[in-house]
Amino acid sequence: QVQLVESGGGLVQAGGSLRLSCAASGRTFSSDAMAWFRQAPGKEREFVAAISWSGGSTYYADSVKGRFTISRDNVKNTVYLQMNSLRPDDTAVYYCAAQSGGRYYVWTEYHYWGQGTQVTVSS
């Protein structure tokens, strides 16, 4: 059974940091691009960051550029999202996802999804 399991979410004050992890099991994702998306209540799911299979290329939404860093460890089959300088508008459920090909910023082109982890940033 293929699973992506996120962890590391929680409640943090504005300006604080969190590190999300996404552990994959059931198959290796070392050949897949991985990404983080988020969805706030009443809003569409939006792209946050993506990383190529090798980790050599990373992509970020403008809203998180310079504050968030995506990375991966293919030995551990895990992808990370380091989030610094958090703001209240970063509050959302964060999902990790994997794809073997497609547009990295389009959530419908991802084949595997985690269950999500809640991030809440208080002002």
C-alpha positions in Angstrom: 0.0 0.0 0.0 1.4 3.3 -1.1 1.3 6.0 1.6 2.5 9.5 2.1 2.3 10.6 5.7 2.9 14.2 6.7 4.0 15.4 10.1 5.3 18.5 11.8 2.3 20.8 11.6 1.0 22.7 14.6 0.3 26.1 16.1 3.0 28.8 15.9 3.1 32.5 16.4 3.7 34.9 13.4 7.4 35.1 12.7 8.0 31.5 13.9 9.2 28.4 12.1 8.0 24.9 11.5 9.4 21.9 9.6 7.1 19.6 7.8 8.1 16.1 6.9 6.5 13.7 4.4 7.5 10.0 4.7 6.7 7.7 1.8 6.1 4.0 2.0 4.9 1.2 -0.2 7.2 2.2 -3.1 10.2 4.4 -3.7 9.6 7.9 -4.9 13.2 8.6 -5.8 12.2 8.9 -9.4 9.2 11.2 -8.7 8.9 14.9 -8.3 7.5 15.8 -4.9 5.6 18.8 -3.9 3.7 20.6 -1.1 0.3 22.1 -1.6 -1.9 23.8 0.9 -5.6 24.5 1.3 -7.2 27.1 3.6 -10.8 26.9 4.5 -13.0 28.1 1.7 -10.1 28.4 -0.7 -8.7 26.4 -3.6 -5.8 24.1 -3.1 -2.7 26.0 -4.0 0.9 25.1 -5.0 3.6 25.9 -2.4 6.8 24.2 -3.5 8.1 21.4 -5.6 11.4 19.5 -6.0 12.7 17.3 -8.8 13.5 13.7 -8.3 17.2 14.4 -7.8 16.7 17.4 -5.7 18.6 19.5 -8.2 15.6 21.7 -9.1 13.2 23.5 -6.8 10.2 25.7 -7.4 8.3 28.0 -5.1 5.1 30.0 -5.2 5.8 33.7 -5.1 4.1 34.0 -1.7 6.6 31.7 0.0 9.8 32.4 -1.9 12.6 33.3 0.4 10.8 32.0 3.5 10.2 28.3 2.7 12.7 25.7 1.6 11.8 22.3 0.1 14.3 19.4 0.3 14.3 15.6 0.0 16.3 12.6 1.2 15.8 9.8 -1.3 17.5 7.3 1.1 14.9 8.0 3.7 12.1 8.4 1.1 11.2 11.6 2.8 10.6 15.2 1.6 10.7 18.2 3.9 9.4 21.8 4.0 11.2 24.2 6.2 8.9 27.2 6.9 10.4 30.3 8.3 8.9 33.8 9.0 5.5 32.3 9.1 2.5 34.6 8.6 -1.2 34.2 9.5 -2.0 33.8 5.8 0.1 30.7 5.8 -2.5 29.0 7.9 -3.8 26.0 6.0 -3.8 22.2 5.7 -0.5 21.3 4.0 -0.4 18.2 1.8 2.5 16.5 0.2 2.2 14.9 -3.2 4.2 12.9 -5.7 4.1 12.7 -9.5 6.1 10.9 -12.2 5.6 13.6 -14.7 3.5 16.7 -15.4 3.3 20.3 -14.5 4.7 20.6 -11.0 2.3 23.5 -10.0 -0.9 21.7 -11.0 -2.4 19.6 -8.2 -4.6 17.5 -10.4 -1.4 16.1 -12.1 -0.2 14.5 -8.9 -0.9 10.8 -8.4 -0.2 10.3 -4.7 -1.3 12.4 -1.8 -0.9 12.5 2.0 -3.7 13.1 4.4 -2.5 16.6 5.3 -1.2 18.3 8.4 -2.7 21.5 9.9 -0.5 24.6 10.2 -2.0 27.5 12.1 -0.1 30.8 12.5 -1.5 33.2 15.1 -1.0 36.9 14.9 
